[in-house]
Structures are given as structure tokens and as C-alpha cells.
């Protein structure tokens, strides 16, 4: 069969599809990934077909800073970036998926519902993290939506108010869909309207939470889809790791790194004051400026997390779901400094496991050193991370997701 994945966003919105795609390709299926051109090399390195899907992500830092703002970032993404380009995205995804047997999409792939409807495709939507299910029973901790655990009636009222408050975000999508003769959305496309009527795939570990009863009908939880392969370390980094004790790793993933501000400079001061070795994976090369390069500390633009995290003593990062999952897969405790979007909810859930401690970004400069110092000696947190490692490594989420996609192709 032919499977087309539709992805938009950061690398975290792409990697699970690459891993599932590799499994499907090994089972002799044809796999294409429709995404913007910035991800083309990542797709082809995974041995999959890349299909361009606009809008292309700008490379300028100003775009990423707007994207990562906690309060205005979601509005910017939808109103100024994605919805103005819905016709182009529809055209591109239609070209890629018209002959597909199954279409699989992520939240920000706004053309997927249109293309699935137009061609009558078997379609499965995906949630890479619990927050994207918007449950009133297991509510996400999100900057813009003050939901409360154990208050479903209140949560329902808040979600309704949130939908009403952002109707203008979806109006371009509704108008375009109507003009194409494709009917309307059953729910706001930012919320339930993003999900396929045939079912959704929850591509995250039960460690983060089970699928709640009010999840989209037919939701299947596959377990965590972990990044594999492509893990060769820079020889200089390998030599440095082997030359001393395990370092504290500081990183911000692929998106938050563009809004780092003084995070890495502050972290370097903390590491020096605490007398620990430190490795900085800064994402944006501009973040390298001023960071130490010596026996006690090294800074690199990037390194494959799946290969470098096992060398860590502690990992300090932004709370992306994929970064948390790879830290758990390495059995390492974490200090989490969430920036925006789903990161606060992901971080809360990792802390609830006992494998992490969370510090708000606004408090990091003042209190980060103390939090890191405490985490370095927290045996309970280290034990919880080791226990989580055993669980998450046994889930085989990519294989189970591939099974679910094959089943969808057979049953519709």
C-alpha cells in the first residue's frame, strides 16, 4: 500500500512519522512524507520519499521567536502562517496523497481533512502528546487554557469559551472548505476538528497518561515512538565524553533554541558554580557565542539525542515530548524549563512520573542553579527515570503504530 504522512512544525512534529515510515517501508509499503522543504533532508535520510507541502518554514530567527511566544505563538502560527497558505497546502498535499491508501496527519497539517474528504481517503490523525486530545477529564496544562484536574464541567465551559474566542482563526479554513464543496468541520479545527472521524493514533507512552474516555472515537494508543538510527557522534564530542565524568546536558530542542535568549549563558554559569561538566547542544549556531570550550565544558550546535543522552548525568531541557521520551529511554533524570505550547503539560507529566523537576522559564535565572543542584543528588528521581526506561523501551510504539495503519487500510 501507499501511506502518506502529512506533517508541519518542528522536528518534533516529524520524527515519529519518520520512525513509523521506516517500519512500513521495511514491510514493503511505499511511504511518502509531505512536509515543508526545511525537513526534506531529514525525510530522505530516513529513506522515505519527500513531497513538498507549503507553507515553507522561514529560516529567520524572528519567525521562530514569534512561534515560541507562550501567549501569542499559537495565534501567530494559525493566523499569520498556516491559514493564509491553505490553498497552497491543499494543492501540494492533494498531489502527494491523491493515490494514497492511507493518509496520516499531525495537528498543524491543516490541509489533511480537506484532502481526505475530497478523495475519500482512509485517514488517521495523530496526537504526539496528551495535550492535543484536549480532554476535560485529563486536562492539559496549557498557557492559554486554564483547565483544572477533577473539574470536568468547568473544563467543558473553558474549552467552549476558548473555541468561541478563536473562531476567527478558523474562518479562512471554513471559507476555503465551503468553496471547495467539502462541507464543514464537526468541531473547531484547532480542537476536535483536527482529528479523523475514523480514529486517531495516540503516539505517546502510557507513562504520560492513558487515553481518556472523552478522546476522539476509535483512538488507539501505540506507546512511545522513539527516534532511532542516525546516531553517530562527532569524534571530538565522543573523545570529550570519554575524558571525564558524565556531564549535565543542556539543550532546547529544534524550536525553542531559536528563542533561547540567555538560557545557555546562564546554564554555563550554573555548571561552573556547581563544579560539574557541562555539554551544551544549542540548536541555533548563534547560541554558541560566549560559551566555554574546555575540558569542563563543550558546546556543539547539535548531536543525536538518542546517542548522547545515555552519557548524561542529568538533562536540562525545554520539555518537548520527544526530548523527554529520549531522556527516559536513556534512563536519565531531568530538569525541565518549558517555553510554550505543549511543553508545560509534557513537563508536568514527566514530573508526575517522578523522573523530572520543573522550573518555569521566568524563574530559571534566579533559581535554576539551586534546582539543578538538588536534582543532581535526588536518588528518587534517578530511580524513577531508570524505571521509566524499562517501560518505554519495551513499548515498540513505531511497530504498533505501523500495525494500526495497516489495519486501517484493510478496514477503512
Beta strands, then each sheet from edge to edge (+ up, - down):
strand 1: 2-6
strand 2: 30-35
strand 3: 49-52
strand 4: 102-105
strand 5: 122-127
strand 6: 200-202
strand 7: 220-221
strand 8: 248-251
strand 9: 278-281
strand 10: 297-300
strand 11: 314-317
strand 12: 334-336
strand 13: 356-358
sheet 1: 3+ 2+ 1+ 4+ 5+ 6+ 7+
sheet 2: 10+ 9+ 8+ 11+ 12+ 13+
end
